[in-house]
Amino acid sequence: MALGLSWTAVQLLLDWFMVRASTSPEVLLEKALMADSARARAKYATRGLSHPSLEVDTQAMLLRQLYLAHLESERFDEARAVAEQAIALGVLVEPAYHDAARACIAVGDLRGAVGHLRMASRRAPAHRRSLHLWTLGRVLFFEGRYSEALAAFTRALRWATENQALYRAHVALARRHRGEDVDLRLAYEALGASSPLPLYAEFLGAQLLRFLGEPRLAITLLRQFLKQVADAPLEVSVGLLAEVRLARSWLDADVPRMAD
């Protein structure tokens, strides 16, 4: 036989190649992407990351799957560490910065989130820049840094190709918190007319209505917002923890008053 190998040796060699192929980083990445649980996602991602021959792009994608597994398991500190490890690779850094910011928000480190979001907006292509700038504005807004939030919302609006009514409403709220005279009714009506209505619109609409002295309708919108967040994937809902806490505090304050 060629090379002097027996059929048994050839079969063993083929089996070895098959096993090696089935545990390649690319195959393990595919398994992580298709995993139906956080535990399975973490297992395949970790196995792929331990492979001796690992291309940097594949490594970045495996790290993101490990990040998502930690996020799904609500291990937010671990998720943040993995996202920052992905940033250090120097490839696919824009989504990694946003992922790191999301994990920072989850653990209450809003200042850390601000830094990551500023970097994400700088590294983002034009069609994604508005998302990072708007998220940056939201974080600054919750920190009470209204002038900086206004600047971020204004830049987000400038780059936006969708959700302009949402960004304009946030611009209006930031200006009002700065003490400016703003037509919040106009902002609310424009927000309600936007289509499709984004998840965040209920929360933002409720803020506008509370300023406008219409707490009953604001309560309805806040309840709708909380229900949508509860039904959303964890990757989405974890970035809205500050809004959820505020929405619940408003309901706790407004609902008993409406019952009087």
Secondary structure by P-SEA (a helix, b strand, c coil): ccccccaaaaaaaaaaaaaaaaacaaaaaaaaaacccaaaaaaaaaaaaacccccaaaaaaaaaaaaaaaaaacaaaaaaaaaaaaaaaccaaaaaaaaaaaaaaaacaaaaaaaaaaaaaaaccccaaaaaaaaaaaaaaaacaaaaaaaaaaaaaaacccaaaaaaaaaaaaaaaaccccaaaaaaaaaaaccccccaaaaaaaaaaaaaccaaaaaaaaaaaaaaaaaccccccccaaaaaaaaaaaaaaccccccc
